[in-house]
Amino acid sequence: MIPAKKRIRRSPEEARALILNAALELFSERGPDAVGLKEVAKQAGVSHALITHYFGTYNGLVEAAFAEHLERARAAALCRMGELVNSGPEAWVDLAADHLSDPTYGRLVSWALMSGRLGSSDFFTHRAQGLRSVVELLAQRFRTVERRDLEFAVLLVMSASLGYALGRSALWGSLGARANAERDAWFRERLSKVVVRLLRRR
């Protein structure tokens, strides 16, 4: 007689975290469109039904994983921003670029864009308003800069860094060059100079 496999009892929070961690690991490697519920269930060591119990649909799982990834990244970024409070904008641009160059982020953003979720008014980014926290922290550091200029600086860095992270190879290729670490550093340096001029003009 083969003894029955002992069932592991987890709290709802533990089970949900286990599923999200498994999903993020797979999404980081291949992206949500190349992964399915069964693969996530196998990776997490849970049943397919348990995933649908917690997240409803596959899109619900992906959106929850996206929110989890952003929350972790935002918490880490805000912690580092606190450490960089006396640093110049160059350090802040590097921080944003490091975050946005994470392949998990790029693959999740691509999914949200292609599925139409990114522009939806009920998408979690509208509810969480993570960039508002960033602007509030910057406002404490740059007290003489108008809030609209701070918001523009954040949008500029986020837009440029995300676009660069997603398309760096194609963008450099269209210029007849190859993307590499030296050109990445050059891009960040030039972007930093634009932000410095914006934040120090007053």
N, C-alpha and C positions, 0 to 999 in steps of 0.2 A: 504493500500500500504506500503510495506517495502522499506524504502529508500535505494537506491543503495549505496554500500560500497564505500566510498571516496578513490580514488586511490592515493597512496603515491608516490610522485615524488622524485626520488633520482638521484643524479649525477652518472655517470658511476663509479667513484671511490668509492662512498658510497655503491652502489649496489654490486660491486665486493668485497669490504671489508665485507659486510654483509654475502655474500655467503661463503667466506673463513672462517669467524668466525664460521658459522654454521657447515661447513664441518670439521673443526678442532675439534670442540666439539664432534661431532659424531665419528670421527676417534680416538680420545683419548679414548672414551669409548669402542669401539668395533673393530676398525681397518678398513681400506678401503675395504677389501674383504667382510666384513659383512654389508656394507652400500651401498646404491644405490643413483642414481641421484634424484629419487622421494623423498627419505627420506631427503636428503639435501635441496631440494626445500621446503619441508614442514617445516623443521626446520628454514629455513631462511625466510619463508613467501613470497616466490617468485615463479614464474612459472618455470616449467621444461625447457621451451624454453629459458628463460633468462640465465640459467646456461650454456646451450649449446652455446648461443650467445657469452658469455664471455670466455668460456673455451674449446669449441669445443666438446671434448669427456670426458668421465668419467676419463680416465687416465690423460687427460689434467688438470682436476680439482684437482685430487690427487697430481699431480706434483706441481701445483701452490700452493696448501695448504702446501706441504712439504717445498717449497721454502719460503713461508711466515713464517712458524714455525721456520725454520733455521735462517731466517733474524732477527726475533724477539729475538731468543735465542742468536745469535751472537752479536747483539747490546747490550743486557743485559750483556753478558759475557765480551765484550770489556770494558764496563763501569766498571764492577767489577774488571777486570784486572788492569785498571788504578788505582783503589783504592788500589789494592794489589801489586802495583809496587815495594814496598820495602819489601814485604813478601817473604818467602821462597817458594820453589817448592811445599811444602806440601799443602799450601793454593790453589795453582793453580791446583793441582791434585783434590782436593775437589771440586773446581769449575767445572772442566770438568766432574767429576763423577756425580755431581748434575744435570748438564745439560743432560747428556746421560741417566740418570736413569728415565727421564720423560717418562711415558708410550706412549705418543703421538709420541715421537721420535722413540722409539723402534718399534712401529706398522708401522710407515711410512717407516723406514729402511727395515723392513721385506717385506713390499709391493714392494719397489723398487728392492730388491734383487730377490724376487720370480718372478717379472714381467720382469726381465732382464734390467730394466732401470738403475740400479745402476752402471753397467759397461759400459753403453753407452757413447760414446765420446761427445754427444750433451746434456747429462744430465746437469741440471742447476748447480750442484756442480762443474763441470768442468769450467763453465762460471763464476760463482761467485768467486771461489777460496778463500773461507772464511778462510781456515787455513793459507793462506799466510799472512793475517792480523794479525793472532795470532803470527806467527813466527816473523813478523816485530816488534811487541810490545815486544816480548821476547828478540829480538836482542838488543833493547835499554836498557834492564835490565841486560843482561848477555853479556857484550861487549867482554869479553875474550874468549867466547865459539864460536867455529866455527859454521857457519850456518848449515852445514850438521848435526852436533850434535844436534842443536836446532830442526831441522826438524825431526830427529829421535826421540827426546824426545816427540815432539807433536804427532807423529804417534804412538809411544808406548803407551802414555797415552790414546789417542783416541781409539786405537784398544783394549787395555786391558779393558778400562772402558765400551766400547760398548759391547764387548763380555761378560763381567761380568753382565752388566745390562740385557742383553737378556737371559742369561743362568744361572743366579746365583742359582736358585733352583735346576736345573738339575745338575749343576757342584758340588754343595755341596752334593747333594744326591748321586752322584757317588763316593764321598769320605766317604759315610756313616754318613753324618751329615746333619743338617738342616740349611738353610740360615736364618740369623737373623741380627739384627742391629750390634751386637758385631762383628760378622764375616765380615760384610760389612766394618766396621771401620778398622778391621785388614787388609783386602785386600788393602784398600786405603793407610794405613800406610806403608805397605810393598812396594807398587808401588811407593810411594813418596820417599822411601829410594833409590830405583833403580835410579830414576830421579835425586835425589840430588847427588849421586855419579857421574852420567854422567855429570851434569852441573858444578860440583865443582872440577873436576879432573884436570883442567888446571889452 
